[in-house]
Amino acid sequence: MSFSSEVKAELSANISTSRHCQLAELAAFLCFLGRVDEDKKGGVSLGLQTENAAVQRKCFTLLKKTFNIDEGALPLCYEEGKGHTYVNLTENSSEVNKILQAIKIDEKEGLKSAGEKGVNPLLIKNACCKRAFLRGAFLCIGSMSDPGKSYHLEFVCTHKGSAEQLKELIQGFEVDAKIVIRKKYYVVYLKEGAGIVDLLNIMEAHISLMNFENYRIVKEVRNSINRKVNCETANITKTVNASSKQIEDILLIRERYGFQNLPDNLRVTAELRLEYPDATLKELGQILNPTVGKSGMNHRLRKLSEIADRLRD
Ligand SMILES: [Zn+2]
């Protein structure tokens, strides 16, 4: 199972106990995936467009709890062309109206308008209801990448208004969310590991949160080891590069000038460098008796380099 579906499985098992929260989540389902159809006799039916069984099940659970509506004997699911599954929720017009009223859907403007502009803010006034709404939204239009690979969580909205509402809702919890337009969709997304942790917490997906953190820890340890290795490699390269230039200078001096003509301290340093090409300046200085500090060694090698430069001229 992908990490995203693990989160969804956890969210679909989380049923709010308060009616206000149940309605808020139901509103998310209906605004993002719901559809009201009129029949020839002027009656209306309510359904969901989703092939996601977890969403279908949870929607029925919420309808049962809030309106005592059963799945009943309706023709539940049918395919509507490619990749479109429609689930009939109720064909009873008075039930449909009751539901739409409870989730504060304007009778004239209807579900479509709520899908475009976002839900009535009164419905998600409480923090608990905001959490429930986000749970519903993630189940309907959310997904996230495997934290072992990258940190990315997104909600794919078909309308700008509902995307803005989602973004503001998430930002209201002090989590940074952005919107990017992808093809004809408005995608609300989070890119930071810390933000995703916060959002999982807000949606009350606590098991997924722990799993996500485990991935994060493993990744961070691995990154920190890589950083150290890279840093050490860089230092070694630096030492080797400096050393090979010094050796080049020293060999030139030996050939054209002769070690015997150098002052003692420079001669000893030159011989030592040839003997220990990989040693750092600090290590070289410690071999000498009496020992010489790093800056002292640096000074001596610079002198040698100046002599070599003069010889080159
Ligand atoms: Zn609530």
Boltz pocket constraint, residues with backbone or C-beta under 6 A from the ligand:
constraints:
  - pocket:
      binder: B
      contacts: [[A, 18], [A, 20], [A, 21], [A, 22], [A, 126], [A, 127], [A, 128], [A, 129], [A, 130], [A, 132]]
      max_distance: 6.0
